[in-house]
Amino acid sequence: MSRPARPGRVETPALVAGVDVDRVAVAVAACPLVAGLLPGEHGTHATLLPGRKVEGIRVLADGPGTARVAVMVAAHYGAPMSRLVEQVRSAVGVHAPGHPVDVTVADVA
């Protein structure tokens, strides 16, 4: 899938190693215990696409086969971390089945 083109611009695909990072980001942000996605220190926890980036989601694919999906989030205050991680992994699994998911909770809001 790709994103709609802006006037005068070429359409930018959101697929990295078969993972649609836009859909993953939307699914993770919709998790009830997630306060938001975080870009990490100096914006290093993001997927870089032509002309834009998706913060909080990083797809790590060093070669052929399964890629790892790394997610960095802020949790709502009082959220049980094990439940939050379970929610995030389930949300990512819908859009990136078979890919291992690493979840980092870097802040509480």
GIFEN-V428060 format. One line per field, one symbol per residue. ss: DSSP state (a for helix, b for strand, c for the rest). Layout:
ss->???
This chain:
ss->cbccccccccccbcbbccbbaaaaaaaaaccccbbbbcccaaaccbbbbccbbbbcbbbbcccccccbbbbbbbbcccccaaaaaaaaaaaaaaacccccbbbbbbbbc
